[in-house]
Amino acid sequence: MRFESFRMIPVFRIGPFRSKGSSHFGTHSHLGAQASTRRTYRPPGPRFVRLALAWVAGASLALVGPLAAEPLHRGLEASKFAVPFDLSTLSGDQLAQVVHERPTALGSLSLGYPHNGQLLNPVQPQSSELFEIVAPDFCYGTEETVAFLERAVRAVHAAHPATLPLHLGHISKPGGGYLSPHLSHQSGRDVDLGYYYKEKRTWYRRATAETLDVERTWTLVKALITETDVEFLFIDRWVQTLLKSHAQKLKEDPEWLKQVFAGSVERPALIRHAPGHATHIHVRFFNPKAQENARIAYPHLISEHIIEPVVVFTQYTARKGDTLGRLAKRYGTTVRAIQQANGLRGTTIVAKRIYKIPKAGGPAPVAEPVATPARVLPFSSKS
């Protein structure tokens, strides 16, 4: 099977790992991973094959979420990409067997939360006519995330011929977990995208009225909102002004624009301001399939030691003379782990302030079923 602009990353050796100087665990598919526990999964035996055939015969390949309407990738059948089994259709024993014998059959899993999560069975986008990958080692996402990205960028190419590739920055590490300098980007659902520019197309260039290709960028933003399960987009407020003005000139539905840019009591704005986002767009997607399947598989992944149990925090009131290094040594953790747990960018701590001291562990379990809101569509699209 050949993918045009992304590739599936097979994970045959999976286990909790900790890189030197870090307490953040995850799964890793690269050679050279420093694994404290490694398990090599054998090829599926006859029993697993019979089980797989039973799933097919029983129509267990149910699609999850809005993606069910059509294949996720042009030229590929939906059953061949981004549509693993709906794990809710399996019994506990069946699921335990799959996790034990063939965890890659689970498809991409977005474990935990964007700020405390992991990524299993990732997909890596490839440089193509659609994307220019800025940092390949940190550009791994779920099947849904990568399919959403491709769908939105293809919409730009369809509306604006001769469009150049879009810069694609950080998504996640191969196994997720902490990715400097971000607090999020841990579970394969957060993406840093470049803007489209009129000329001098470079990564991390500031978007202004003189530099921004507002037509292509608006087409991208609209496609992300209407054709994918986007949770929000961080865009600098001045860039938002340019985009909104252009949308109004196109006579986009005013009520829809109000919801997109300002939000309502029922739902916050989809496009939000955050400092530092005049150079790129931060997109976070809902992943109906990867999130819900991860929630269902979580206890089995724990029992198979594929992921570590949730992090446990200890509260500590800082004293005069304390340093992060001393606290890390005292509690058997790392400076970086304490910084991440408390949102610290530097190494300064304040006396009498309470800090969370983490013990090594994995992603937080998601207790409730994942509910993905309906897409926010213009009025004309609903009729």
C-alpha positions in Angstrom: 0.0 0.0 0.0 1.3 3.4 -0.9 0.4 6.7 0.8 0.8 9.9 -1.2 1.8 12.4 1.6 2.1 10.4 4.8 3.2 7.1 6.1 2.1 4.8 8.9 4.8 4.1 11.4 4.8 0.4 12.4 5.6 -0.1 16.1 6.8 -3.6 16.8 8.7 -2.8 20.0 6.6 -0.8 22.4 7.3 0.0 26.0 7.7 2.8 28.4 10.9 4.7 27.9 12.6 7.6 29.4 15.1 9.7 27.6 18.2 10.8 29.4 17.4 13.6 31.9 13.6 13.3 31.5 10.8 11.7 33.5 8.3 11.7 30.6 7.4 8.3 29.4 5.9 7.3 26.1 6.1 4.8 23.3 8.8 5.0 20.7 9.2 3.4 17.3 12.7 4.7 16.5 15.9 2.6 16.8 18.0 3.8 19.7 15.1 4.4 22.1 16.2 3.9 25.6 13.6 1.5 26.9 13.4 0.4 30.5 11.0 -2.4 29.4 10.8 -3.8 25.8 8.4 -6.4 24.5 8.7 -7.8 21.0 5.3 -8.7 19.6 5.2 -11.9 17.6 3.3 -12.2 14.4 -0.4 -13.0 14.8 -1.1 -16.7 15.3 -4.1 -18.7 14.0 -6.3 -17.7 16.9 -5.8 -14.0 16.1 -6.5 -14.6 12.4 -9.7 -16.4 13.2 -10.7 -13.5 15.5 -10.0 -10.9 12.8 -12.1 -12.9 10.3 -14.9 -13.0 12.8 -14.8 -9.3 13.2 -15.0 -8.8 9.4 -17.9 -11.3 9.2 -19.6 -9.6 12.1 -19.3 -6.1 10.5 -17.1 -4.9 13.3 -15.4 -2.4 11.1 -17.8 0.3 12.2 -16.7 3.8 11.4 -16.5 6.3 14.2 -17.6 10.0 14.0 -18.1 12.3 11.1 -15.3 10.7 9.0 -17.6 7.8 8.2 -19.2 9.6 5.3 -16.2 9.2 2.9 -12.7 7.7 2.7 -10.1 9.7 4.6 -7.5 9.7 1.8 -8.1 10.0 -1.9 -7.3 6.9 -3.8 -7.6 4.7 -0.6 -10.6 2.8 0.6 -11.7 3.8 4.0 -11.2 0.3 5.3 -7.5 0.5 4.4 -6.6 3.7 6.2 -7.6 5.4 9.4 -10.5 3.1 10.1 -9.4 0.5 12.7 -11.9 -1.5 14.5 -14.4 0.3 16.7 -13.1 -1.1 20.0 -16.5 -0.6 21.7 -17.8 -3.6 19.6 -15.3 -6.0 21.2 -15.6 -7.9 24.4 -13.0 -7.4 27.1 -11.4 -10.7 26.3 -11.2 -9.9 22.6 -9.7 -6.5 23.2 -7.2 -7.9 25.7 -6.0 -10.4 23.0 -5.6 -7.8 20.3 -3.6 -5.5 22.7 -1.4 -8.5 23.6 -0.8 -10.0 20.2 -1.1 -7.1 17.7 -1.3 -3.6 19.2 -0.7 -2.1 15.8 -4.2 -3.3 14.8 -5.7 -0.7 17.2 -4.8 2.1 14.8 -3.6 5.5 16.1 -4.5 6.2 19.7 -4.5 9.6 21.3 -3.9 8.8 25.0 -4.7 11.1 27.8 -4.8 14.9 27.2 -2.9 17.4 25.0 -0.9 18.5 28.0 -0.4 15.1 29.6 -0.6 12.4 27.0 1.0 9.9 24.7 0.6 8.7 21.1 0.5 5.1 19.9 0.7 3.9 16.3 1.5 7.3 14.9 1.4 8.5 11.3 4.1 10.8 9.9 3.2 13.2 7.1 5.7 13.4 4.2 6.9 16.4 2.3 4.8 16.7 -0.9 3.0 19.1 -3.1 0.8 19.8 0.0 3.3 20.1 2.8 6.9 21.1 3.5 7.9 19.4 6.8 9.9 21.7 9.0 11.0 19.2 11.7 10.3 15.5 10.7 11.4 14.1 14.1 8.6 16.0 15.8 5.9 15.7 13.1 3.9 12.6 14.1 0.1 12.6 14.6 -2.9 10.3 14.6 -4.4 9.1 11.4 -7.3 11.4 11.9 -5.1 14.5 12.5 -3.0 13.8 9.4 -6.1 13.1 7.3 -7.8 16.3 8.5 -4.7 18.3 7.6 -4.6 16.8 4.1 -8.3 17.4 3.6 -8.0 21.1 4.5 -4.9 21.8 2.4 -6.4 20.0 -0.6 -9.3 22.4 -0.4 -6.8 25.3 -0.8 -5.2 23.6 -3.8 -8.6 23.0 -5.4 -9.7 26.7 -4.9 -6.3 28.2 -5.8 -4.3 26.5 -8.5 -0.5 26.6 -8.3 -0.5 26.8 -4.5 2.9 26.1 -3.0 3.4 23.6 -0.2 2.4 24.7 3.3 4.9 24.6 6.1 4.0 22.0 8.7 5.8 22.4 12.0 5.5 20.4 15.3 2.7 17.9 15.9 4.1 15.4 18.4 7.1 13.1 19.0 6.7 9.5 17.7 5.4 8.4 21.1 4.0 11.7 22.2 4.8 13.1 25.6 6.5 16.3 26.4 7.9 18.2 23.4 9.9 21.3 24.1 9.0 24.2 24.2 5.3 23.3 24.3 3.0 22.4 27.2 0.7 20.7 24.7 1.5 18.7 21.5 1.6 15.5 23.6 -1.1 13.3 22.1 -1.0 13.8 18.3 -3.8 16.3 18.1 -2.0 19.7 18.2 -0.4 21.0 15.0 1.6 24.1 14.1 0.9 25.3 10.6 2.4 28.1 8.6 0.5 30.8 6.9 0.3 31.2 3.2 2.4 34.2 2.0 2.3 36.4 -1.1 6.1 35.9 -1.6 9.2 34.9 0.3 7.6 31.8 1.7 9.5 31.0 4.8 8.7 29.2 8.1 7.8 31.4 11.1 7.6 34.6 9.1 5.3 37.2 10.7 2.0 37.6 8.9 1.0 41.2 8.1 -1.2 42.9 5.6 1.8 43.2 3.3 3.0 39.6 3.6 -0.1 37.4 4.2 -1.8 35.7 1.3 -5.2 36.3 2.9 -7.2 34.5 0.1 -5.4 31.1 0.5 -5.1 31.4 4.3 -8.8 32.1 4.7 -9.6 29.1 2.4 -7.4 27.0 4.7 -9.0 28.3 7.9 -12.6 27.8 6.6 -11.8 24.2 5.4 -10.3 23.4 8.9 -13.5 24.6 10.5 -16.1 23.2 8.1 -14.4 20.0 6.9 -12.6 18.7 9.9 -13.3 18.2 13.6 -11.3 21.2 14.8 -11.4 22.2 18.5 -9.8 25.6 18.1 -7.3 27.6 16.2 -4.8 30.0 17.8 -4.3 33.0 15.5 -2.9 36.4 16.4 -5.8 39.0 16.7 -4.3 41.2 14.0 -4.2 38.4 11.6 -7.8 37.6 12.6 -8.8 41.1 11.6 -7.4 40.5 8.1 -9.1 37.2 7.7 -12.5 38.4 9.0 -12.4 41.5 6.7 -11.7 39.2 3.8 -14.5 36.8 4.8 -16.9 39.7 5.0 -16.0 40.9 1.5 -16.8 37.3 0.3 -20.2 37.8 2.0 -19.8 34.8 4.3 -22.7 34.2 6.6 -22.5 36.9 9.4 -23.9 34.7 12.1 -21.4 32.0 11.3 -18.5 34.5 11.3 -19.7 35.7 14.7 -19.6 32.2 16.1 -16.2 31.5 14.6 -14.5 34.7 15.8 -16.5 35.6 18.9 -18.3 32.5 20.1 -21.5 32.3 22.1 -22.8 31.2 25.4 -23.2 27.6 24.1 -19.8 27.4 22.6 -16.6 29.5 22.7 -15.0 31.0 19.6 -13.2 28.6 17.3 -10.5 31.2 16.3 -8.8 32.5 19.5 -6.0 34.9 20.1 -2.8 33.7 21.8 0.5 35.6 22.0 3.1 34.4 19.5 0.7 33.3 16.8 1.4 35.9 14.2 4.0 33.6 12.7 2.0 30.3 12.6 -1.4 28.8 13.4 -1.9 26.4 16.3 -4.7 23.9 15.4 -6.1 21.4 17.9 -8.3 18.7 16.5 -10.9 16.4 18.1 -10.1 12.8 17.2 -13.4 10.9 17.7 -11.8 7.6 16.9 -8.3 7.9 18.3 -9.5 9.4 21.6 -12.4 7.0 22.2 -10.5 3.9 21.2 -7.6 5.1 23.5 -10.0 5.5 26.4 -11.4 2.0 25.9 -8.0 0.4 25.4 -6.3 2.2 28.3 -6.6 -0.5 31.1 -5.4 -3.2 28.7 -2.4 -1.0 27.6 -1.6 -0.6 31.3 -1.8 -4.3 32.0 0.5 -5.1 29.1 3.0 -2.4 30.2 2.7 -0.6 26.9 2.0 2.6 28.8 2.8 3.6 32.4 0.1 4.4 35.0 -0.9 7.9 35.5 1.4 10.5 37.1 1.1 11.0 40.8 1.8 14.5 42.2 3.0 15.5 45.6 2.4 19.1 46.8 5.5 20.9 48.3 5.7 24.3 49.8 9.0 25.9 48.7 11.4 27.2 51.3 14.1 29.8 51.1 17.2 28.3 49.4 15.3 25.6 47.5 16.2 24.9 43.9 14.5 22.8 41.2 17.6 20.6 41.1 17.5 19.9 44.8 13.7 19.1 44.7 14.2 16.8 41.7 16.9 14.9 43.5 14.9 14.7 46.7 11.8 13.3 45.0 13.5 11.2 42.3 12.3 13.2 39.4 13.8 15.8 37.0 13.9 19.5 36.7 12.0 19.4 33.4 9.2 17.3 34.9 8.7 19.8 37.7 8.8 22.7 35.2 6.1 21.0 33.1 3.9 20.2 36.0 3.9 23.8 37.2 4.0 25.6 33.9 7.5 27.0 34.6 9.6 28.4 31.8 12.6 29.1 33.9 14.3 27.6 37.0 13.3 30.2 39.6 11.0 29.1 42.4 9.4 31.3 45.1 9.5 30.6 48.8 6.2 29.8 50.4 4.6 29.0 47.1 3.1 25.5 46.6 4.5 23.4 43.8 3.4 20.1 42.3 6.2 17.5 42.3 5.4 14.7 39.8 6.5 11.1 40.0 7.2 9.3 36.7 4.2 7.9 34.9 2.1 7.9 31.8 -0.9 9.7 30.4 -3.9 10.5 32.5 -6.9 8.2 31.9 -10.0 9.7 30.3 -13.0 8.7 32.4 -15.9 9.7 30.3 -16.7 8.8 26.7 -15.4 11.3 24.2 -18.1 13.6 22.8 -17.1 15.6 19.7 -19.3 18.7 19.1 -21.0 19.1 15.7 -19.1 21.1 13.2 -19.9 24.8 13.0 -21.2 25.4 9.5 -22.5 28.5 7.6 -26.2 28.7 7.4 -26.1 28.1 3.6 -24.3 24.8 4.2 -26.9 23.5 6.6 -29.8 23.9 4.2 
